[in-house]
């Protein structure tokens, strides 16, 4: 009986991992590929993409011109067999008549950002539904760096400092656990064709689970968990907002061709599991960061140790750097929390004022909030720019590496790990401590 359940579970996973479902969903949403005409359906019945998925990541310093970036797991010995494709492949027609067959309402597009490891700009595709394209592009941006640079400071400076700093803790742990799991499982991205790669920035990274789905679930549901009861709003409203946010991010990753349905579902459930673990201890962690005299030492040692673990699992990658970046930001924010508490600079609302309600939105409130946000983000961006300009050359000299090749130098863990930690811990510290202090000086509190 148990074996039957296991077999059915494996069959269900096989079904959900099939990249043809991703391709069908993209087709329903109006995304069409323009695959090269040389691709054919072989006698075996399996479609063969130009480049099968890679067992190991392509190294930036290697012969990237001669190495093809994997677009999926067809032929990958480390990926499950159910990643193999069957069925027909739609190919791009050759010749001058091809352009004449395109619907006038159709937009030709290419991925916005090139592949982070190989520099590949991706392949052209057709968009038949611009509304869905913009919607899911927005959804996938909710899991990218620029969103976090905007979202966390705005929440901290203008809404609720306590919620923001606890949210950063959960965000950093989600990225660490998700990325570490990817590097242990080592599944490639969905195969192309049949999947259309609307995004290629992370295409050479591993795929299981979806860390976009994890952060896109952790942030809204943790926000709901931390604010319900603390802020006055209906339960159903908060839950629906969190669920809608999560679903938008998860579905956008399938639309972009970056993840299978199984990988997105796994990321969603994995994130809920992490939230369930942190929910009873998040208050204790925050209190420890504020009050314990050894908190700064513990914060630095623990976050650096997690970074060393993440960097030791596989070769360098952009997402690996993103994990170290999140850990560095969380470390800086935690140390700033300790400093704020010790010097009486905490911005937390008093318990007597709970539950909080949104103040009347007037001109003065909007102007002050915008000034805080614009000045604060400017401080963060300038700090980040200065720290990057200083840190990388210093580390290159320290370890005897040529400072002229920045990307090559950052392939080394001894450069990339301290670089990410130093730069983004200072950024996190600036957001939580320096920014609010500057607002007090400018009378913007």
C-alpha positions in Angstrom: 0.0 0.0 0.0 2.8 2.4 0.9 4.6 1.6 -2.3 1.5 2.5 -4.3 1.3 5.9 -2.6 5.0 6.5 -3.3 4.6 5.5 -6.9 1.6 7.8 -7.4 3.4 10.6 -5.7 6.4 10.2 -8.1 4.0 10.1 -11.1 2.4 13.3 -9.9 5.8 14.9 -9.6 6.8 13.7 -13.0 3.6 15.2 -14.4 4.1 18.6 -12.7 7.8 18.8 -13.7 7.1 18.3 -17.4 8.2 21.5 -19.3 5.4 21.0 -21.9 2.9 22.3 -19.3 5.0 25.5 -19.0 5.0 25.8 -22.8 1.3 25.3 -22.9 0.7 27.9 -20.2 2.9 30.4 -22.1 1.0 29.7 -25.3 -2.4 30.3 -23.5 -0.9 33.6 -22.2 0.1 34.7 -25.7 3.9 33.9 -25.6 5.3 32.3 -28.7 8.8 31.2 -29.4 10.9 31.8 -32.5 13.1 28.8 -32.3 15.7 28.2 -35.0 14.5 26.3 -38.0 17.3 23.8 -37.7 15.6 22.2 -34.7 13.9 19.0 -35.8 11.9 16.2 -34.2 14.2 13.1 -34.2 13.0 9.6 -35.0 13.2 8.8 -31.3 10.2 11.0 -30.7 12.1 13.3 -28.2 12.6 17.0 -29.1 16.2 18.0 -28.8 17.1 21.6 -27.8 20.3 23.1 -29.1 21.9 23.0 -25.7 21.0 20.4 -23.0 21.1 21.4 -19.4 24.4 21.6 -17.6 25.5 19.3 -14.8 27.7 22.0 -13.4 27.4 25.8 -13.9 29.4 27.4 -16.7 32.4 29.2 -15.1 32.6 32.9 -16.1 36.4 32.7 -16.5 36.2 29.6 -18.7 35.8 29.2 -22.4 32.3 30.6 -22.4 32.4 31.3 -26.1 32.6 27.6 -26.8 30.2 26.5 -24.1 26.4 26.5 -24.6 24.2 27.5 -21.7 21.7 24.9 -20.8 18.1 25.8 -21.3 16.8 22.8 -19.6 17.4 19.3 -18.3 17.0 17.2 -21.4 20.0 15.1 -21.4 21.2 16.2 -17.9 22.4 13.2 -16.0 21.7 14.9 -12.6 18.1 15.9 -13.4 15.2 13.6 -13.1 14.2 11.6 -16.2 10.8 13.2 -16.3 12.6 16.4 -17.6 12.9 14.7 -20.9 10.7 16.1 -23.6 8.3 14.6 -26.0 6.1 16.1 -28.7 6.5 18.6 -31.5 8.6 21.7 -31.5 7.4 24.9 -33.1 10.2 26.3 -35.2 10.8 29.8 -36.7 10.1 29.8 -40.4 13.0 30.9 -42.5 13.0 33.3 -45.4 11.5 36.8 -46.1 7.9 35.6 -45.8 8.3 35.0 -42.0 8.0 38.6 -41.1 4.8 39.0 -43.2 3.1 36.3 -41.3 3.3 38.1 -37.9 0.1 39.6 -36.6 0.2 43.4 -36.5 -0.9 43.3 -32.8 2.0 41.1 -32.0 5.2 42.5 -30.4 8.6 41.0 -30.9 10.7 41.1 -27.7 13.9 39.8 -26.2 14.7 39.3 -22.5 15.4 42.5 -20.6 18.6 41.3 -19.0 21.3 39.1 -20.4 22.4 35.8 -18.8 24.3 36.6 -15.6 27.0 33.9 -16.1 27.5 33.7 -19.9 26.3 37.1 -21.2 23.8 35.4 -23.5 21.1 37.9 -24.5 18.5 35.3 -25.1 16.3 34.5 -28.1 13.6 36.6 -29.6 10.0 35.8 -28.8 6.5 37.0 -29.7 4.0 38.6 -27.3 0.4 38.4 -28.3 -1.0 39.6 -25.0 0.8 42.7 -23.7 -1.3 43.1 -20.6 -0.3 39.7 -19.3 3.3 40.3 -20.3 3.5 43.5 -18.2 1.6 41.9 -15.3 3.9 39.0 -15.0 7.0 41.1 -15.6 5.9 43.1 -12.6 5.2 39.9 -10.7 8.7 38.6 -11.3 10.2 41.9 -10.3 8.7 41.5 -6.9 11.4 38.9 -6.2 14.3 40.9 -7.6 16.9 43.0 -5.9 15.6 46.4 -6.9 12.2 45.7 -5.3 13.8 44.9 -2.0 16.0 48.0 -2.1 12.8 50.1 -2.4 10.4 48.0 -0.3 12.3 47.4 2.9 13.5 51.0 3.4 10.0 52.4 2.6 8.4 50.1 5.1 11.0 50.8 7.8 11.0 54.6 7.4 7.3 55.3 6.7 5.2 52.4 8.0 6.5 50.1 10.8 10.2 49.7 11.7 9.5 46.6 13.9 7.8 44.7 11.1 10.4 45.7 8.6 13.4 44.4 10.5 11.7 41.1 11.4 10.7 40.7 7.8 14.4 41.1 6.7 15.3 38.2 9.0 12.8 35.9 7.4 13.7 37.1 3.9 17.4 36.4 4.4 16.8 32.9 5.8 14.4 32.1 2.9 17.1 33.0 0.4 19.8 31.1 2.2 17.7 27.9 2.6 16.3 28.1 -0.9 19.6 28.7 -2.6 21.4 26.0 -0.6 18.7 23.5 -1.5 19.1 24.4 -5.2 22.8 23.8 -5.0 22.2 20.4 -3.4 19.4 19.2 -5.7 21.0 20.7 -8.9 18.1 20.5 -11.3 18.4 22.5 -14.5 15.8 25.0 -15.8 12.9 23.8 -18.0 14.2 22.8 -21.4 13.9 25.2 -24.3 12.3 24.3 -26.6 9.4 23.8 -26.0 9.7 26.4 -23.2 10.1 30.0 -24.3 12.8 31.9 -22.2 11.1 35.2 -21.6 13.9 35.8 -19.0 17.4 34.5 -19.2 19.2 36.3 -16.4 19.1 33.3 -14.0 18.8 30.7 -16.8 22.2 29.0 -16.0 21.3 28.7 -12.3 19.8 25.7 -10.7 16.0 25.5 -10.5 14.6 23.5 -7.6 13.0 25.1 -5.6 12.0 28.5 -7.0 13.5 31.1 -4.7 11.3 33.7 -6.3 8.3 31.7 -5.2 9.8 31.4 -1.8 10.5 35.1 -1.2 7.2 35.9 -3.1 5.4 33.8 -0.5 7.5 34.6 2.6 7.3 38.3 2.4 3.5 38.8 2.0 2.5 36.1 4.4 5.1 37.1 7.0 3.9 40.7 6.5 0.4 39.5 7.2 1.5 37.4 10.1 3.4 40.4 11.7 0.8 43.1 11.1 -2.5 41.3 11.8 -3.5 42.3 15.3 -0.8 45.0 15.4 -2.5 47.0 12.7 -6.3 47.4 12.4 -7.6 45.7 9.2 -9.9 42.8 8.4 -8.4 39.4 8.4 -9.9 38.5 5.0 -8.4 41.6 3.4 -4.9 40.9 4.7 -5.1 37.2 3.7 -6.3 38.0 0.2 -3.6 40.5 -0.4 -0.9 38.1 0.8 -2.3 35.3 -1.3 -2.7 37.4 -4.4 0.9 38.7 -4.1 2.2 35.2 -3.7 0.2 33.7 -6.6 1.3 36.6 -8.9 5.0 35.9 -8.2 4.7 32.2 -8.5 2.7 32.2 -11.7 5.1 34.8 -13.2 8.0 32.4 -12.9 6.2 29.8 -15.0 5.3 32.5 -17.5 8.9 33.6 -17.7 9.9 30.0 -18.5 12.2 29.9 -15.5 10.4 27.2 -13.5 8.2 24.2 -13.8 4.9 23.9 -11.9 6.5 21.5 -9.5 9.4 23.8 -8.6 7.0 26.7 -8.0 4.7 24.6 -5.8 7.7 23.3 -3.9 9.0 26.9 -3.3 5.6 28.0 -2.1 5.2 25.1 0.4 8.9 25.3 1.4 8.5 29.0 2.3 5.4 28.2 4.4 7.4 25.6 6.3 10.1 28.1 7.0 7.5 30.7 8.2 6.0 28.1 10.5 9.4 27.5 12.0 10.2 31.2 12.5 6.7 32.3 13.7 7.2 31.3 17.4 10.8 32.5 17.7 10.9 35.7 15.7 10.1 37.8 18.7 12.9 36.1 20.7 15.4 36.7 17.9 14.5 40.3 17.6 14.8 40.8 21.4 18.2 39.1 21.4 19.5 41.3 18.7 18.4 44.4 20.6 19.4 43.5 24.2 22.1 41.0 24.4 25.6 42.4 24.9 27.1 39.6 22.7 24.5 40.1 20.0 26.9 41.9 17.5 29.5 39.1 17.7 26.8 36.4 17.4 25.3 38.2 14.4 28.6 38.5 12.5 29.8 35.0 13.2 26.4 33.3 12.4 25.8 35.2 9.1 29.4 34.8 7.9 29.2 31.1 8.7 26.0 30.7 6.7 27.7 32.5 3.8 30.6 30.1 3.9 28.2 27.2 3.8 26.4 28.6 0.8 29.6 29.3 -1.1 31.0 25.8 -0.4 28.1 23.9 -2.0 28.9 24.6 -5.7 30.7 27.0 -8.0 30.2 30.8 -8.0 26.9 32.1 -9.4 24.9 35.3 -9.4 22.3 33.8 -7.1 25.0 32.7 -4.7 26.1 36.3 -4.5 22.5 37.3 -3.9 22.3 35.0 -0.9 25.5 36.5 0.6 24.1 39.9 -0.2 20.9 39.1 1.7 22.8 37.7 4.7 25.0 40.8 4.7 22.0 43.1 4.6 20.4 41.1 7.5 23.6 41.3 9.5 23.9 45.1 9.1 20.3 45.6 9.9 20.6 43.4 13.0 23.7 45.3 14.3 21.9 48.6 13.6 18.9 47.3 15.6 21.3 46.6 18.6 22.8 50.1 18.3 19.4 51.8 18.0 18.2 50.0 21.2 21.4 50.8 23.2 21.2 54.5 22.3 17.4 54.8 22.6 16.9 55.4 18.8 14.3 52.7 18.2 11.3 53.8 16.1 8.9 51.1 17.5 5.4 52.2 18.3 4.6 52.0 22.0 2.4 49.0 23.1 -0.2 51.4 24.4 -0.9 52.6 20.8 -1.8 49.1 19.5 -3.6 48.3 17.3 -2.2 50.9 14.9 -4.4 52.6 12.3 -3.4 54.4 9.1 -3.3 58.1 9.8 -5.3 60.5 7.5 -3.4 60.8 4.2 -2.9 64.5 3.7 -0.4 66.6 1.7 2.1 67.0 4.6 2.2 63.3 5.3 2.8 62.5 1.6 5.5 65.1 1.3 7.3 64.1 4.4 7.1 60.4 3.5 8.4 61.1 0.0 11.3 63.2 1.4 12.3 60.5 3.8 12.2 57.9 1.1 14.1 59.9 -1.5 16.7 61.2 0.9 17.1 57.7 2.5 17.4 55.8 -0.8 19.9 58.4 -2.1 22.0 57.8 1.0 21.8 54.1 0.5 22.7 54.2 -3.2 25.6 56.6 -2.6 26.8 54.4 0.3 26.6 51.3 -1.9 28.5 53.0 -4.8 31.3 54.2 -2.5 31.7 50.9 -0.7 31.8 48.9 -4.0 34.4 51.3 -5.4 36.6 50.9 -2.3 36.0 47.2 -1.3 36.8 45.3 -4.5 40.2 47.0 -5.3 41.1 46.6 -1.6 40.3 42.9 -1.6 42.1 42.3 -4.9 45.3 43.9 -3.5 44.9 42.0 -0.3 44.7 38.6 -2.1 47.1 39.5 -5.0 44.5 39.4 -7.7 44.3 41.8 -10.7 41.9 44.6 -9.9 41.3 45.4 -13.6 39.0 42.3 -14.1 36.3 42.9 -11.6 34.0 40.1 -12.8 36.9 37.7 -12.8 38.1 38.6 -9.3 34.5 38.1 -8.0 34.6 34.5 -9.1 36.8 33.9 -6.1 35.0 33.2 -2.8 37.7 35.1 -0.9 36.8 38.3 -2.8 33.0 37.8 -3.4 32.0 36.8 0.1 33.7 39.6 2.0 32.7 42.1 -0.8 29.1 41.2 -0.5 29.1 41.2 3.3 31.1 44.4 3.7 29.1 46.4 1.2 25.6 45.2 2.0 26.1 45.1 5.8 26.9 48.8 5.6 23.9 49.3 3.4 21.7 47.5 5.9 23.2 49.5 8.8 22.6 52.7 6.9 18.9 51.8 6.3 18.2 51.0 9.9 20.4 53.4 11.8 21.9 56.1 9.7 18.8 57.0 7.7 16.5 57.5 10.7 19.2 59.5 12.5 19.5 61.7 9.5 15.7 62.2 9.4 15.9 63.4 13.0 18.5 65.9 12.2 16.5 67.2 9.2 13.3 67.2 11.4 11.5 64.6 9.1 10.4 62.3 11.9 
